Amino acid sequence: MIISMSEQLDTNVRVIPEWTLGWRIQRALAQADLKTGDLEAVFEVSRNTVSRWLNDWYRPKDHVLKQIALMCGVAPEWLQDGDATNPHPAGPDGSSEGGPRRARTDDLRIKSP
């Protein structure tokens, strides 16, 4: 069955695309003005590992996702599962003035035992 464009536009059905974890990580990095090299340095992983995260071949561990969210100033829940009820958490005083806050990547480097 072929549906004309006018028939498609007449429907009130709204489709919300499924954004993948890799897409959300890419968007978080972009809004925080961070690069994939920052993830490589902080987590001491290869470029291939970061590429696999961004292309949805592998899912980072939950503690890594939380750290990425902190670095980028986005809510961990949004990054992990797309829950957009609060994509930018409030600051320590409860305000969100000035946009999302992010930690310095130097402070987040995972230290080897």
N, C-alpha and C positions, 0 to 999 in steps of 0.2 A: 504494500500500500504506500503510495507516495502522498506526502502531506505538503501542501503549498506553504510558502513562507507566511502568507496572511493567516492561514489556519494556525500555524505555530505561534504567531504573535498574539492571536486572540485568546489563547489559553492563559490562565493565571498561574500556571505551574512554574515555580521557581526552583531551579536546581542549584544546590550549593555544592561546588566541587570539593572532592576529598583531597585536601592538601596533605602531602606526605611529610613524614618526619624530616627527610632530607631537605625538602622545600622550606620547612619552618626554620631549620638550622641556617640555611642560606639567607633567608629573610632577616633572621636575628643578627647574623654577622653583618649584613649590609646596613641595617639600621644603626648598629653600634660602630660602624666604620672599622670593622676588623676584617682581617684576611685569613685565609685558610692556614697560612704560615703561623698565625698566632695560635691556632689550635694545635698544630704540629709541635710548637715550642712548649706550650703549657702542659700538654699531655705526653710529651716525648714520644710521639707516634710518627709514623712515616706519612708522606704525602699520599701514598696509596690508601692508607687506613682512613684518612680524612675524606678522600675522594669516595671511598665506599660508603661512608656515613652520608655524604651529601647526595649520593646517587641511589640511596636506599638498598644497597647491597648488604650492609650490615647495620645493626642498631647499636649505638654506643650503650654502654652500661648506664644504669640509672644515675649513679653518682657522677658520671661524666656529663650526662645531660643537665643535671642540676648545676654543675660547675659552668657549663656553657651558658645556661640561662643567667647565672650571676654575672658572668663576663659581659653579656650582651644587654643586661638590664631588662630582660623579659621574664614573665612568670614561668616558673618551671612546669606548671600544669599545661600552659599553652604549648610550650616546646615539646613536652612529652606526648600529649594526646590531642592537641588542637583546641582545648577548652579556652575559648576567647572571652570568658566572663571578665577577666582582668589581665590582659596581655602585658601591661606595664604596672608592676607592683608599686604601691605607694612608698615614699621615702620613709626614713626613720620617724619623722614628725607626722606621718600620715598624709602628707600632701604629695601630689605628683607634679608640682611646679617644676618647670625647667626640663620636663621630659624624663625619660627613664635614666636611672643612674646605672653606672657600670663600674666594676672593679678594674683596677689596673692589672694587666696580664702578668706583670712581674710579681704581684702579690699572690697570684693563683697558681704559680708553677708548682707542680707536684714534686716533692722532694723524695729522692730515693732513700730507703731506710739504711 
